[in-house]
Amino acid sequence: MLCSLAGTRFSPDECWRELHGGSAGRSDHDFAIYPTQAIDGLVTEFGGDELRIALEAQPADAHGRRCAVGGAVTTPAFYELRELYSSLIHAVPPFYRAPEWQRQLRQTYHAAFDTAHRGGLGTLAVPLLGAGARGAPKADAMRVAAEAVVSWRAASP
């Protein structure tokens, strides 16, 4: 289900296997691996069926991916989310153990910022991408986020 824009539909064991290659000796107290612990899970919950339908309407590639790692797509906000946001940008950060995760994470931020810019959005609320269910240590994720903001701004028109 990775990159299918299906929300956090994985189990904690599936997430742990993806992050750490197995479930033996698992201790999840330091990791956000349950749907309600990650922004993606909360957005999926609060967006309801309309958000699910909007995400499923995004075109998929031959592997069923609706958004590749490093990419971003936009949907309207639904239900409770509409009280605060007009649009949602869904971005897919890499797993921390992925090769070149820092480059891919910067690419994810840039894709989200580009999508917002093209959509005429003037204000963004951006979570710390990659530091939830994707497993990046918060300090590393914050450093990459800051670098991404500075590098995007320097390169943007």
Sequence and secondary structure as in RCSB ss.txt:
>XXXX:A:sequence
MLCSLAGTRFSPDECWRELHGGSAGRSDHDFAIYPTQAIDGLVTEFGGDELRIALEAQPADAHGRRCAVGGAVTT
PAFYELRELYSSLIHAVPPFYRAPEWQRQLRQTYHAAFDTAHRGGLGTLAVPLLGAGARGAPKADAMRVAAEAVV
SWRAASP
>XXXX:A:secstr
 TTSS  S S HHHHHHHHHS  TT  GGGS  SGGGSHHHHHHHHHHHHHHHHHHTS   TTS SS TT EEEE
E  GGGGGT SEEEEE    TTSTTHHHHHHHHHHHHHHHHHHTT        TTSSTT   HHHHHHHHHHHHH
HHHHH  
